Amino acid sequence: MQTTSSRITTWLNQTSALNFTLYTSISAFCLYTCIFALRKTFGVATYEGLQLWGVDYKIWMVISQVVGYMLSKFIGIKIVSELGPNARAKGILIMVTIASISWLFFAITPMPYNLIFLFFNGLPLGMVWGLVFGYLEGRKYTEVLGASLSVSFIFSAGFAKTVGGFIMVNWDTSEFWMPFVSACLFFPPLLLFLWLLDKIPPPNSEDERLRTKRQPMTGKERMQFTITFLPGLILLVLTYMLLTAFRDFRDNFSAEIWKSLGYGDKPSIFTQTEVPVTIVVLVVIGSLMVIKNNYKAMIINHIIVLIGMVTVGLSTLAFEKALISAPVWMVLVGMGLYFGYIQFNSIFFDRLIATFRYVSTVGFLIYLADSFGYLCSVGVLLYKEFGNSNLSWLNFFIQTGYVLSFAGSILITLSLIYFNAKHKRWPVVGG
């Protein structure tokens, strides 16, 4: 007699492409929504009036967590790219458990000693993304699967803060206990969706024909890949550093930004503005699956990132000129930002590998970019607090938006030129 687990696996092997895509997309989306909440619910709290060495306590909290997350990305370059498929679920479970327990110790440990547990919350969670995406890469429908996973942190960025705000307001929970209470709420469904995602079969022969075989990479193989595409990788990593720093700042200090805009008493604004961003980005990026030629898809990937960069700059200018309202501006900025950020975390590198038919894994490239991305994020936080502390959160956000738009547009354009020229000289015909 078949168990529930074996019946699901059998069904996934026999069902239609549509059913498989829906099952996998929903499982991945819901799983990472729960995982994201283990890290980000504290962002809705301002910890107002609390300081350490003359600096707002929330700044120290964000820095402690991001340093752990950043370190995790550097560690993940090796671990995620080498970890086999059979160890993914166990690895994810261990990491989310450590992250959840860290919030308990954060709540019961007095200031400022509880900051260490922000570090230990970020440290394991930084490796989870690559493990989850490992289930989705190298497939015929990776655009839809990857977009579904990636937009989860657009939606969950608002959803997690809405839940956190509800817990504090309606359950009379302190800012220090709220993250752990939130973790307790999200952990059971997290286990369910992890179990469901772990049932999907590996890529089949058609997937490998269309998107190139994916396999763990040794240190020597990672070095060879880097040398082969070094100029382009530098341009892409620099682009992603800008995207990560801007996205992380927007996410960590959205409560302060909204308060400056006059929406501090409306927790629902987080979800209201992120839902349209989620839908638009999912539709745009998911629709790329209809492009079968990997080279053409890679070019379009670049163009979409460029459009996103321009959108951030133009919408910010329109807001400053009072041509659009604050919520419309935040939605447009979110769309522009995530047109680039989502792609780098899902399909951009997947199509790059498929274009050049290079046997490797997306996990390596994502973590290579992520490690430097979060290094930049930490640098921006330190600069804001210690080099430009008199500038308001809102004004700093506006200034960084212009930097992202201008510098990012140049970098992604140069990357497009490089990889287009590289493909013309490549001995194997891509896509």
C-alpha positions in Angstrom: 0.0 0.0 0.0 1.4 3.4 -1.0 2.0 6.0 1.6 0.9 9.6 1.1 4.5 10.6 0.3 4.9 8.0 -2.4 1.5 8.8 -3.9 2.4 12.4 -4.3 5.8 11.5 -5.9 4.0 9.1 -8.3 1.4 11.8 -9.2 4.1 14.4 -9.9 5.9 12.0 -12.2 2.8 11.3 -14.2 0.8 14.5 -14.1 0.6 17.2 -16.7 3.2 20.0 -17.0 0.5 22.5 -15.8 -0.3 20.6 -12.6 3.4 20.0 -11.9 4.1 23.7 -12.3 1.2 24.8 -10.2 2.1 22.3 -7.4 5.8 23.3 -7.4 5.2 27.1 -7.7 2.6 27.2 -4.9 4.8 25.0 -2.6 7.9 27.1 -3.2 6.1 30.4 -2.8 4.4 29.4 0.4 7.6 27.9 1.8 9.7 30.9 1.3 7.0 33.3 2.5 7.2 31.4 5.8 11.0 31.4 5.8 11.1 35.1 5.0 8.9 35.9 8.0 11.5 34.2 10.3 13.9 37.0 9.4 11.9 40.1 8.6 8.9 40.6 10.9 11.0 42.8 13.3 11.2 45.4 10.5 7.7 46.7 11.4 8.9 47.7 14.9 10.8 50.9 15.3 12.3 50.3 18.8 11.9 54.0 19.2 13.8 55.7 22.0 16.3 52.8 22.4 20.0 53.6 21.7 23.4 52.1 22.1 26.5 54.3 22.0 24.3 57.1 20.6 23.0 55.1 17.7 19.4 53.9 17.3 19.1 50.3 18.6 17.3 49.2 15.5 20.4 50.1 13.4 22.5 47.8 15.5 19.8 45.1 15.1 19.8 45.4 11.3 23.6 45.5 11.1 23.9 42.4 13.4 21.5 40.4 11.3 22.8 41.5 8.0 26.4 40.8 9.0 25.3 37.2 9.8 23.4 37.0 6.6 26.3 38.4 4.6 28.8 35.9 6.1 26.3 33.1 5.3 26.4 34.1 1.7 30.2 33.8 1.5 29.9 30.4 3.2 27.1 29.4 0.8 29.4 29.9 -2.2 31.0 26.6 -1.2 28.2 24.8 0.7 25.2 25.5 -1.5 27.2 24.8 -4.8 28.5 21.5 -3.4 25.5 20.2 -1.5 23.6 17.3 -3.1 19.9 17.2 -3.7 19.2 14.6 -1.1 20.5 16.9 1.7 18.4 20.0 0.8 15.4 19.4 3.0 17.5 18.4 6.1 19.7 21.4 5.6 16.8 23.8 5.3 15.1 22.3 8.4 18.3 22.7 10.5 18.8 26.3 9.4 15.2 27.5 10.0 15.2 25.9 13.4 18.3 27.7 14.5 16.9 31.0 13.1 13.6 30.5 15.1 15.3 29.6 18.3 17.5 32.7 18.0 14.4 34.9 18.3 13.5 33.2 21.6 17.0 34.0 23.0 16.7 37.5 21.6 13.5 38.1 23.6 14.8 36.7 26.9 18.3 38.2 26.8 18.7 41.8 28.0 20.0 44.6 25.8 22.6 44.9 24.2 23.6 41.3 24.6 20.6 40.1 22.6 22.2 41.6 19.5 24.3 38.4 19.1 21.1 36.5 18.4 20.2 38.7 15.5 23.6 37.6 14.0 22.7 33.9 14.6 19.3 34.5 13.1 20.8 35.8 9.9 23.7 33.3 9.7 21.7 30.2 8.8 19.0 31.9 6.8 21.4 33.2 4.3 22.0 29.7 2.9 18.3 28.7 2.7 17.5 30.6 -0.6 20.0 28.6 -2.6 18.8 25.3 -1.2 15.2 26.1 -2.0 16.0 27.3 -5.6 18.0 24.1 -6.1 14.6 22.4 -6.4 13.6 24.6 -9.3 16.7 25.3 -11.4 17.4 23.7 -14.8 13.8 23.0 -15.7 11.8 23.7 -18.8 9.5 26.0 -16.7 12.1 27.5 -14.4 10.9 31.0 -15.3 7.5 30.4 -13.7 8.9 28.4 -10.9 11.7 30.8 -10.1 9.4 33.8 -10.4 6.9 32.2 -8.1 9.6 31.6 -5.5 11.2 35.0 -5.9 8.1 37.1 -5.7 7.4 35.5 -2.4 9.8 37.9 -0.7 8.1 40.9 -2.3 4.7 39.7 -1.0 6.1 38.4 2.3 8.1 41.6 3.0 4.7 43.3 3.4 2.8 40.3 4.7 5.3 39.6 7.5 5.3 43.2 8.7 1.5 43.2 8.6 1.4 40.1 10.8 4.1 41.5 13.1 2.1 44.8 13.5 -1.1 42.8 14.1 0.7 40.8 16.9 1.9 43.9 18.6 -1.3 45.9 18.4 -3.9 43.2 18.9 -2.1 40.7 21.1 -0.4 43.3 23.2 3.0 41.8 22.4 6.3 43.7 23.0 8.6 44.6 20.1 11.2 42.1 21.6 8.8 39.1 21.8 6.9 39.8 18.5 9.5 38.2 16.2 9.5 34.9 18.2 5.7 34.8 18.3 5.6 35.4 14.6 8.1 32.6 14.1 5.9 30.2 16.1 3.0 31.1 13.8 4.9 30.6 10.6 6.9 27.5 11.5 4.1 24.8 11.2 3.1 25.8 7.7 6.8 26.1 6.8 7.2 22.4 7.7 4.2 21.4 5.6 5.4 23.3 2.4 9.0 22.0 2.8 7.7 18.5 2.9 5.6 19.1 -0.2 8.4 20.7 -2.2 10.8 17.9 -1.3 8.5 15.5 -3.1 9.2 16.9 -6.6 11.3 14.7 -8.9 14.7 15.9 -10.3 14.9 17.5 -13.8 14.2 15.0 -16.5 16.0 14.5 -19.8 13.9 17.1 -21.6 14.8 19.7 -18.9 18.5 18.9 -19.3 18.3 19.2 -23.1 16.6 22.6 -22.9 18.5 24.1 -19.9 21.7 22.1 -19.5 22.4 19.6 -16.8 22.9 21.0 -13.3 25.3 19.4 -10.8 27.3 20.4 -7.8 30.6 22.3 -8.5 34.0 21.7 -7.0 36.3 24.5 -6.0 38.3 24.0 -9.2 35.2 24.1 -11.3 34.0 27.3 -9.7 37.3 29.0 -10.3 37.3 27.9 -14.0 33.8 29.3 -14.5 34.7 32.6 -12.9 37.8 33.0 -15.0 35.9 32.1 -18.2 33.3 34.9 -17.6 35.2 37.2 -15.3 34.5 40.7 -16.9 30.8 39.9 -17.3 30.5 38.5 -13.8 32.2 41.6 -12.3 29.6 43.8 -14.1 26.7 41.6 -12.9 28.0 41.5 -9.3 28.3 45.2 -9.2 24.8 45.6 -10.6 23.5 43.2 -8.0 25.4 45.0 -5.2 23.4 48.1 -6.0 20.1 46.3 -6.1 20.7 44.4 -2.9 21.7 47.5 -0.9 18.7 49.4 -2.1 16.3 46.5 -1.6 17.7 45.8 1.9 17.4 49.4 2.9 13.9 49.7 1.6 12.9 46.5 3.4 14.6 47.1 6.7 13.5 50.7 7.1 10.2 50.8 5.3 8.4 51.5 8.6 10.5 54.6 9.0 10.0 55.6 5.4 6.3 55.2 5.6 6.2 57.1 8.8 7.9 60.0 7.1 5.3 59.8 4.4 2.5 60.1 6.9 1.4 56.4 6.9 3.0 55.3 10.2 -0.4 54.3 11.7 -1.4 52.1 8.8 0.3 48.6 9.0 -1.8 47.4 6.0 0.0 49.8 3.7 2.9 47.3 3.6 0.7 44.6 2.0 -1.4 47.0 -0.1 1.7 48.3 -1.9 3.6 45.0 -2.2 0.7 43.0 -3.7 0.6 44.9 -7.0 4.4 44.7 -7.3 4.2 41.0 -6.7 1.6 40.5 -9.4 3.3 42.6 -12.1 6.7 41.2 -11.5 5.4 37.6 -11.5 3.5 38.1 -14.8 6.4 39.9 -16.5 9.2 37.4 -15.5 7.0 34.3 -15.7 6.0 35.2 -19.2 9.6 34.8 -20.3 9.1 31.0 -20.3 7.6 31.3 -23.8 11.0 32.3 -25.1 12.7 29.0 -26.0 15.9 30.4 -27.3 18.2 30.9 -24.3 20.3 33.5 -25.9 17.3 35.7 -26.8 16.0 35.2 -23.3 19.3 36.3 -21.7 19.3 39.5 -23.8 15.7 40.2 -22.7 16.7 39.5 -19.1 19.2 42.3 -19.4 16.7 44.7 -21.0 14.1 44.1 -18.2 16.7 44.9 -15.6 17.6 48.1 -17.5 13.9 49.1 -17.7 13.7 48.5 -13.9 16.6 50.8 -13.2 15.2 53.6 -15.3 11.8 53.1 -13.6 13.3 53.7 -10.2 14.9 57.0 -11.3 11.9 58.4 -13.2 9.3 57.5 -10.6 11.4 59.1 -7.9 11.8 62.2 -9.9 8.0 62.3 -10.5 7.4 61.9 -6.8 9.7 64.8 -5.9 7.9 66.9 -8.5 4.6 66.0 -6.8 3.3 64.3 -10.0 2.5 61.0 -8.2 1.4 60.1 -4.7 3.6 58.3 -2.1 1.9 54.9 -2.5 2.1 55.1 -6.3 5.8 56.0 -6.0 6.5 53.1 -3.7 4.8 50.7 -6.0 6.7 51.9 -9.0 10.0 51.9 -7.2 9.2 48.4 -6.0 8.5 47.2 -9.5 11.7 48.8 -10.9 13.8 47.3 -8.1 12.4 43.8 -8.3 12.5 43.7 -12.1 16.2 43.3 -11.5 16.5 41.8 -8.0 14.0 39.0 -8.7 15.8 38.0 -11.9 19.2 37.8 -10.2 17.7 35.5 -7.6 16.1 33.2 -10.1 16.1 33.1 -13.9 18.9 35.5 -14.9 21.8 33.1 -14.1 19.7 30.1 -15.1 19.4 31.4 -18.7 23.1 32.5 -18.6 24.2 28.9 -17.9 21.8 27.6 -20.5 22.9 30.1 -23.1 26.6 28.9 -22.9 25.6 25.2 -22.2 28.0 25.3 -19.2 27.4 22.4 -16.8 27.2 24.0 -13.4 24.7 25.2 -10.8 22.9 28.5 -10.3 23.5 28.3 -6.6 27.1 29.2 -7.1 26.4 32.3 -9.1 23.6 33.5 -6.8 25.8 33.2 -3.8 28.7 34.8 -5.5 26.6 37.8 -6.2 24.7 37.7 -2.9 27.9 37.7 -0.8 29.1 40.9 -2.3 25.6 42.3 -2.4 25.1 42.0 1.3 28.7 43.4 1.9 27.5 46.5 0.0 24.3 46.5 2.1 26.3 46.6 5.3 28.4 49.4 3.9 25.4 51.5 3.0 24.0 51.1 6.5 27.2 52.1 8.1 27.5 55.1 5.8 24.0 56.2 6.5 24.4 56.1 10.3 28.0 57.2 10.7 28.7 59.2 7.6 25.4 60.9 6.9 23.3 60.5 10.0 21.7 64.0 9.7 19.9 62.9 6.5 16.4 61.6 7.0 15.5 58.0 6.1 13.2 59.3 3.3 15.8 61.6 1.8 18.5 59.0 2.0 16.1 56.5 0.2 15.5 59.0 -2.5 19.2 59.7 -3.0 20.1 56.0 -3.2 17.3 55.5 -5.7 19.0 57.9 -8.1 22.4 56.2 -7.6 20.8 52.8 -8.3 19.1 54.2 -11.4 22.1 55.9 -12.9 25.0 53.6 -12.0 22.8 50.4 -12.5 21.7 51.4 -16.0 25.4 51.8 -17.0 26.5 48.5 -15.5 23.7 46.4 -16.9 24.2 47.9 -20.4 27.9 47.1 -20.3 27.0 43.5 -19.2 24.6 43.2 -22.1 27.4 44.3 -24.5 29.9 41.8 -23.0 27.7 38.7 -23.0 26.4 39.4 -26.5 30.0 39.6 -27.8 31.0 36.6 -25.7 28.2 34.5 -27.2 29.2 35.4 -30.7 32.7 33.9 -30.0 31.5 30.9 -28.0 32.3 27.6 -29.7 29.0 26.0 -28.7 25.7 27.4 -30.1 23.5 28.4 -27.1 19.8 27.9 -26.6 
